[in-house]
Amino acid sequence: MPDCLFCGIAAGQIPATLVVDGKRAVAFRDLNPQAPTHVLVVPRDHFPNVAALAAAGDGLLDELVAVAREVADAEGIEATGYRIVFNTGQEAGQTVGHVHAHVLGGRPMTWPPG
């Protein structure tokens, strides 16, 4: 998608601080972190949300979760705990129309989130 921010980051056309640079997915630091560790995991291919990604059924959703675990390990939060969040739709807080997982950790998480 030519105007998609995350497509541009995944293609290396828009700068970001990469944490993981994989074949089908990338992970980069969120510019407005909500926790000491806040990394976004996005597929290189464009899917508008996690529901569309799940419907594709090609294993990419599994791969995004595996990359999230890789991020947690690299950031030193795998043992203490971390949250993986997919926001789907505007009312759920999805602000970029490209599926992405938030990996959050480094502090105790509260419920409800916030």
Phi, psi and omega in degrees: 000121187296329183258011184274121179304311184288330173298319178296320177294314181297329180275355181080013181272338179239128183292145175203158176272100184284140174253321176224135178235087185260176182294316183247356181209154174231156176230137182213158183289137177289139180285342179233070188296139178257002179203163178307322171250119176216100184238138176261136177246122183229145173284152176293325177280149183275125169226134185291333181198176184292331178296317178294321178295316179297322180293333179295325172061033181252015178087358182291327177297316175302319181295321178298319179293322177295321177293322176300318177295321177298319177298312180302318178295313181296329182271357178076025181245002183298319184284329183270340178117150180204163181244139172245123184233129170247115173269131182234107180098157184301317182291343176268358178099010178285117183254346176238128184279048176219123185308137177205144176257134173268127173255115185238137177184188180093002176202160176298134179269140179258160175230128001291159181303151176144000000 
